[in-house]
């Protein structure tokens, strides 16, 4: 038995949903601090976090969590990679990736709400989400670089990480679904 997605029911109380959104924004801030320096932007665990959140919270709440994280960073709290903050960090070289995470997290969450998601479906959804983040990151670099160099610097080196983080996020969500499903089964006396 496995739990359905999103793992936070849409019927949850307002305080529960609000708490989940704030916790999601905090998770994004923590994931930002795990950073490997790379040009033009560091490799972080942000997309891993956003896709786990998409399965936990669904599309709407994930979007809210990411937007709160972006807003908190924009006003000066050091919640971006390497302690970055402020408008210069939000609209710097990483702008496309940052806004791409909001869009991809919401779309992944909505997609997972619409169908039963086994491990393979999770991986495919998260890979598609990573492709969207990387495409938006590439587009965000186009005001600084020509298209070819922007792709070579802003997409290609991040592909192995995108695959790894998609697999890791899917494994995390799948394990959570199984654990919650077992717990529900035990509580029901199965």
N, C-alpha and C positions, 0 to 999 in steps of 0.2 A: 504494500500500500504506500502511495506517495501523496504528498500534499499538493494542492492545486496552486497555481500562480495567479496573482501575486500572493506571496506568503502572508502579507498583512491584508486581511480581508477588506474589501471596499466598504463593508458595513461597520468597520471599526469606528470607535467614538472619535469625535473631533480632537480631544486631547491626545489620544493614541496616534492619530494621523499627524498631528502637529509635532509631537515628540519624535515620531519617525522621520519627519522632514528635517528637523533640527539635527538629529543623530546622523542622518544621511549627509548633511552639509559638513558636519564634523568629520565623518568618515572620509569625505573628499579632501578636507584639509589635511588629515593625517596621511592619506595616500599620496598627497603632493610632496610630502617631506621625504619619501623614499624616492630619491632621484639619482640617476646616473648622468653625469654631465655629458652632453653631446651637442654639437651645433646642428641646427639652429635653436633647438629646445631640448631640455633634458628628457630622458626616458624615465617615466614615473609609473606608479601604480594607480594613477587616476582612472584610466579606462577600466582596469580590473574592478575598482570600486564602483564606478558608475554602472557597469553591467550587472554586478551583484545587486546593487540597489534597484535596478530595473526589474529584476525578478522578485525582489522582496516587496517593493512598493508599488509597482505598476508605473505606467507612463506619466500620469499627472503628478503624482507625488515625487517621482524621480526628477522631473523637470523642475519642480519647486525647490527641491534640495539643491540641485546644481545651480539654479539661479540665486539662491541665498548664498551659496559658497562664492559665486562670482561677485555678488554685490558686497559681501563682507571683505573680499579681497580688494575690490575697487575702492572702498573707503579707507583702506590702509592697514587692515589686519594682515599679518604675514602668512596667508593661507595657501599661497601658490608655491610652486617648486622653488627650492632654495630660499624659502622665506620671502619670496617676491610678493609685492602688494602695490596698490595704487593704480591709477589709470595707465601709467606707462607699462606696467606688467600686464594688465588686462588687454591693452591694445598694442602690445609689442609683437615680437616675432611669433609668439604662441597664440595670438588672438583666434586664428581659425580653429586650432585644436580645442581651445577652451570653449568656444561657442559650439563647436562640433560635438563636444561631449554632452551639452544640454540637449541638442537635437537628437543625437544618437541614443542617449539614455531614455528619452521620452519615447522615441519610436520603438526601441527594443522592448520597453515596458508595455506599450500598447500591443505590440505583436505577441508578446508572451501572455497577455490577458485574453487574447482571442482564440488561442488553441492550446491543446495539451502539449506540454513541452518536455520531452524526454531529453536525455543527454545530447543526442545528435542535434536535435532541434535547438537546444541551448547554444551549442557550439556554432551552428550555422548563423543563428541570430546575432551572436556576439561577434563573429567574424564580419558579418555585414555591417554591424555597428562600428567596428574598427575601421572598415573600409570608408565609411562615411566620415569618421573623425579625421582620418588621414587625408581624404579628399578635401575637406574643409580646411585642414591645416595647410595643405598645398596651396589652396586658393588664397589663404591668408598671407602666404609668403610671396605671392605674385607682385605685390607692391614694393618688394625689396629685391627680388631676383627674377631672372628670366624663367620661363616655364620649365625648361629642361634641367637647369641647375637646381631649381626649387624642388622638383620631383626627386632628383638624385640626392639632395640633402635632407629633404623634409618628408619623404615617403619611404624610399627604398631601405634605409637603415633601420626603420621602425617596424618593418614587416615581420621579422622573426619574433619580436616582442609582442606584436599584435596577435600572432598565432598562439604563443605561449600564454598570454593573458586571457585570451578567449577560452582556451582549454582549462586554465586554472579557475576562471570565473564559472564556467559550466560545471566543473567538478565540485566547486564550493556549493553552488546552488543545488545541484543534484543530491549532494550529501545532506544538505539542509532539508530538502523535500523528503528524502527517505527517513531521516530522523524524526521529523514532525509527523510523517505518516505513521511511523511505528508508534510514536507516542499517542497519537489519536486512536490507533488500533488497540493499544493497551488500555487506554481510558474507556474505550467502548466495550472492553472485555473480550476482544478477539484473540 
